[in-house]
Amino acid sequence: MRSVLSVSLPENISSELEKFARSTGRTKSDIVKESINLYLWEARFRRLQKRVGTKAKKAGMVSEEDVFKAIS
């Protein structure tokens, strides 16, 4: 199922998006979908970091690299 979303952009952002779409051969819609998906993923990741941050520090994981090493 798809849903349509109409977004009003300031002229400078709209122009930049148009130029970027042309230069990459992609549609503005695809770029916006990818951007929203990335934003939502990062927001979920930040919430998770906050929830487990204290426990991770107690376990000696103080950087993202420490976490990635532990789960790899």
Secondary structure, 3 states (H helix, E strand, C coil): CCCCCCCCCCHHHHHHHHHHHHHHCCCHHHHHHHHHHHHHHHHHHHHHHHHHHHHHHHCCCCCHHHHHHHHC
